Amino acid sequence: MSEKQQLTPTEEAEVQQWLTTAERLKASPGADTDEAASILEKLDAHLSSRTTLLGTKPSRADAALYAALAPAVRAWTAEQRTGEKQGRPHVVRHLDFVQNAPAGFFGDDAAVVAADKIVVDPEEVLYVKPPVDAKAEKERLKKEKAAAAAAAAGGAAATVVDRTKAAAEAVKDAAVDAKDKVVAAATAATTTTTGTTGAEPAEPNAAAAAAAAAKPKKEKKEKAPKAPKAPAAAASPPSPRLIDLRVGHILKAIKHPEADSLYVSTIAMGDALGSSEDVTEYEGQACRTVCSGLNGLVPLESMQGRKVVVVANLKPVKMRGIKSCAMVLAASPRLAEGEADDHKGPVELVSPPEGAEAGERVWFQGWEGEPEGVLNPKKKVWETFQPGFTTTDDLEVAFDGRVVKEAGKEEVGKLVTASGGVCTVQSLKGATVR
């Protein structure tokens, strides 16, 4: 990979800055000085949302950082690597990425020799930082800003309140004076009229009644008849298309800290950042957290960095304290009638075709269409159509309409991506997929 052809002048300047940082770390890489500890803390935060120092582009700065830190990181304890207080997990992840890259990938002449590599155990994770609730964080910042503004304007606000009260009292007093003047004037007029004519004043109610009788009555307009309501549109029949199936890219998978049978995966599936409180950012990509009961059935190392097929519109649920916002599709042998599921496998993940991109739509041929936003659990769409999810003798994933009468047609449709490839499994034929 030619770095000179890919880096802009701005990126080249950033590379020079990182080379300087690498030299500073080489002098004291073990975080045993305040300066080194500060640099490592900032470096870990920088790498928390980036694959490389420049974001996604590789550069010789990545190789220089590896050369500066690798001797010390080899001796780091688990607490220094992934602990809650001292841990620098993103630094460790970056160094592991560099040492496993092919020769020349970062502009260096040779790959890291296997014997010299840092031993990184992906299962030895002491602490997983909980995902930030974007909505709650936004509300918190909004409240803090409002409180600060209120404190700054406290004196002025008090003055405004006092002036407002004074103005209200003045208006109230003026209204009382005006009322007294009107009453006095009315009393004087009545007395004058009685003394001049010797007649009793007319009763106000009688005069008002006579005036009302003299006015012509308005004719009531006839109301136009209301137009009949248009008949409601017929609800579309249930269909497998209502299930939002997509290609997902697992960026990271770890064991659930509170459940032996679960993995917790960070999966990119084509969402936009900020589109939902369930979407968070990891290594510069919009992702969801997904819990899956695959621990003990699928090796953890085979979960890392692979493409899968996910169900993206199930209602999120909490699984042992962690909110799961999608489901990974996997195949397992179909149970015979009356046979109990012992959850011992084998289990094989559904694989999208080569070259499929994260977020690409997936559907069953013959049941194309737009899915629902979030499936209503009361309508049991997933429970109705999942029994038709199967694998063929060609190891292709398909939907068998002969099994589910609600599908509307007795056909078998392959599970395909928008670009036309077929989703498959490794070896299980006639399996159930869920």
RATA-V142228 format. One record per backbone hydrogen bond with DSSP energy under -0.5 kcal/mol. NH is the residue of the N-H (numbers start at 1). CO is the residue of the C=O. Records with the same first field share a line. If there is no record, write none. Layout:
BEGIN
NH=CO ; CO
END
This chain:
BEGIN
3=1
6=2 ; 3
7=3
12=8
13=9
14=10
15=11
16=12
17=13
18=14
19=15
20=16
21=17
22=18
23=19
24=20
25=21
26=22
27=23
28=24
31=28
37=33
38=34
39=35
40=36
41=37
42=38
43=39
44=40
45=41
46=42
47=43
48=44 ; 45
49=46
50=47
51=55
52=55
54=57
55=52
56=54
62=59
63=59
64=60
65=61
66=62
67=63
68=64
69=65
70=66
72=69
73=69
74=70
75=72
76=73
81=77
82=78
83=79
87=83
88=80 ; 81
91=88
92=88
93=89
94=90
95=91
96=92
97=93
98=94
99=95
100=96
101=98
105=102
107=104
116=113
117=113 ; 114
120=118
121=119
122=120
124=121
125=123
126=124
127=82
129=127
134=132
137=133
138=134
139=135
140=136
141=137
142=138
143=139
144=140
145=141
146=142
147=143
148=144
149=145
150=146
151=147
152=148
153=149
154=151
157=153
158=154
159=155
160=156
161=157
162=158
163=159
164=160
165=161
166=162
167=163
168=164
169=165
170=166
171=167
172=168
173=169
174=170
175=171
176=172
177=173
178=174
179=175
180=176
181=177
182=178
183=179
184=180
185=181
186=182
187=183
188=184
189=185
190=186
191=187
192=188
193=189
194=190
195=191
196=192
197=193
198=194
207=203
208=204
209=205
210=206
211=207
212=208
213=209
214=210
215=211
242=239
243=240
244=242
245=243 ; 362
246=310
247=360
248=308
249=268
250=248 ; 306
251=249 ; 266
252=266
254=264
256=262
259=256
262=259
263=292
264=254
265=263 ; 290
266=252
267=265 ; 288
268=249
275=272
279=276
280=278 ; 287
282=285
283=48
285=282
287=280
288=267
290=265
292=263
294=292
295=261
297=294
298=294
302=299
303=300
304=300 ; 301
305=250
306=303
308=248
309=350
310=246
311=327
312=244 ; 310
317=324
319=322
320=318
322=319
324=317
325=289 ; 323
327=311
329=309
331=348
332=432
333=346
339=336
342=340
348=331
350=329
351=424
356=353
359=247
360=357
362=245
363=416
365=414
367=364
372=242
375=313
377=375
379=376
380=376 ; 377
381=376
384=380
385=381
386=382
388=385
389=386
390=398
391=431
392=396
395=392
397=423
398=390
399=413
400=388
401=399 ; 411
403=400
404=400
405=403
407=404
408=405
411=409
413=399 ; 411
415=397
416=363 ; 414
417=421
418=361
420=417
423=415
424=351
425=395
429=427
430=391
432=332
433=389
434=330
END
